[in-house]
């Protein structure tokens, strides 16, 4: 029996890694891939997959918001794919839901697939909907991070989703927010704003700069242990030597 599988990740490299790893599983049939939460919901409803590898950190709709909008019966088995988010990992374990931590390891993926295979063969996905609903409710109840910021700009108030912010720079008693090709000023100190940003998505790379991990395109080594950080929108910043430990959070093994 083929296990109809959908892959969801907002990064093409993430999709490629999962696809390449799953080619060693002969009963896994990849029926589709999605790069956004909206595409994921559409693909799940269209293909009715048995198994979904679902990225947690996505713009617009994250993995938990996707789960909240799935209304299939029976529910597909969900294997969450996430960064180093200790709270989310504990939540998955508490609700007996499977997950992979990026960068995905082949042995861990095979173990998760085997558990999903057994659940599907034994028709044990009847309580998946209840587990997922409980997970989403617990995460909402315990979330301490706002989903958006209100910024005054030219006599109006602009609402910015945290996931859309590429970089934050200190500017005296203000911070400069980089959102795509736009910039906004917010009366807030960098340290105060840092406490409002989810640490699994944002990382401080210097005393004056915070970047969105998903917005980082390249790192270029410089002298004295520093790095030039290039974002997808072409913006550049410097990861200073005192923040070298943050390289691991950016996916660089030191």
Residue pairs with C-beta under 8 A, 6 or more apart in sequence:
1 27
1 121
2 27
2 28
2 29
3 27
3 28
3 29
3 50
3 51
3 116
3 117
3 120
4 29
4 31
4 47
4 48
4 49
4 50
4 51
5 22
5 28
5 29
5 30
5 31
5 49
5 50
5 51
5 52
5 53
6 30
6 31
6 32
6 33
6 34
6 40
6 43
6 44
6 47
6 49
6 51
6 52
6 53
6 76
7 15
7 18
7 19
7 22
7 30
7 32
7 33
7 34
7 52
7 53
8 33
8 34
8 35
8 37
8 39
8 40
8 43
8 52
8 53
8 54
8 55
8 58
8 63
8 66
9 15
9 18
9 33
9 35
9 53
9 55
9 58
9 81
10 35
10 36
10 55
10 57
10 58
10 59
10 214
11 55
11 214
12 35
14 55
14 81
14 102
15 33
15 35
17 103
17 104
18 53
18 81
18 104
18 109
19 30
19 33
21 104
21 106
21 109
22 28
22 30
22 109
22 113
24 106
24 110
25 110
25 113
27 117
28 51
28 113
31 47
31 49
32 43
32 46
32 47
32 49
33 43
34 40
34 42
34 43
36 58
36 59
36 60
36 61
37 58
37 60
37 61
37 62
37 63
37 65
37 66
38 60
38 61
40 52
40 54
40 61
40 66
41 61
41 66
41 69
41 70
43 49
44 52
44 66
44 70
44 72
44 76
45 71
45 72
48 72
48 76
49 76
50 76
50 77
50 120
51 76
51 77
51 79
51 113
51 116
51 120
52 76
52 77
52 78
52 79
53 79
53 81
53 100
54 63
54 66
54 67
54 78
54 79
54 80
54 81
55 63
55 81
55 82
56 62
56 63
56 64
56 80
56 81
56 82
56 83
56 85
56 88
57 63
57 82
57 83
57 163
57 200
57 201
57 214
58 66
58 163
59 161
59 163
59 164
59 214
60 161
60 163
61 69
62 163
63 80
63 81
63 82
64 135
64 136
64 139
67 78
67 132
67 135
67 136
68 136
70 76
70 132
73 129
74 125
74 126
74 128
74 129
75 125
75 128
75 129
75 132
76 125
76 128
77 98
77 116
77 119
77 120
77 125
77 128
78 97
78 98
78 128
78 132
79 98
79 99
79 100
79 112
79 113
79 116
80 88
80 92
80 97
80 98
80 99
80 100
81 99
81 100
81 102
81 104
82 88
82 89
82 99
82 100
82 101
82 102
82 200
83 101
83 102
83 200
83 201
83 213
84 101
84 200
84 249
85 198
85 199
85 200
87 142
88 99
88 139
88 200
89 99
89 101
91 135
91 138
91 139
92 98
92 99
92 135
94 138
95 131
95 132
95 134
95 135
95 138
96 131
97 131
97 132
97 135
98 112
98 115
98 116
99 112
100 108
100 109
100 112
101 108
102 251
103 251
118 124
119 125
145 162
145 196
145 197
145 198
146 162
146 196
147 161
147 162
148 159
148 160
148 161
148 162
149 159
149 160
149 162
149 165
149 177
149 186
149 196
150 157
150 158
150 159
151 157
151 158
151 159
151 160
151 177
151 184
151 185
151 186
152 158
153 184
153 185
158 184
160 177
160 179
160 184
162 197
162 198
162 201
163 201
163 212
163 214
164 179
164 180
165 177
165 178
165 179
165 202
165 212
166 178
166 179
166 180
166 211
166 212
166 215
166 231
166 232
166 233
166 235
167 177
167 178
167 209
167 210
167 211
167 212
167 215
167 231
167 235
167 237
168 175
168 176
168 177
168 178
168 190
168 193
168 197
168 202
168 209
168 210
168 211
169 175
169 176
169 178
169 190
169 208
169 209
169 237
170 176
170 189
170 190
170 207
170 208
170 209
171 185
173 187
173 189
174 185
174 186
174 187
174 188
175 185
175 186
175 188
175 189
175 190
175 193
176 183
176 184
176 185
177 183
177 184
177 185
177 186
178 231
178 233
178 235
180 233
181 233
186 193
190 208
190 210
193 210
194 202
194 204
194 210
197 210
200 213
201 212
201 213
201 214
202 210
202 211
202 212
202 213
203 210
203 211
203 213
203 246
203 249
203 250
204 210
204 243
204 246
205 211
205 229
205 237
205 238
205 239
205 240
205 243
205 246
206 237
206 238
206 239
206 240
206 242
206 243
207 240
207 242
209 237
209 238
211 229
211 231
211 237
213 249
213 250
213 251
215 231
215 232
215 233
216 229
216 230
216 231
216 232
216 250
217 230
217 231
217 232
218 229
218 230
219 227
219 228
219 229
219 230
219 239
219 247
219 250
219 252
220 227
220 228
220 230
221 227
222 228
222 238
224 241
225 241
225 244
226 238
226 239
226 240
226 241
227 238
227 239
227 247
228 236
228 237
228 238
228 239
229 236
229 237
229 238
229 239
230 236
231 237
239 246
239 247
244 254
247 254
248 254
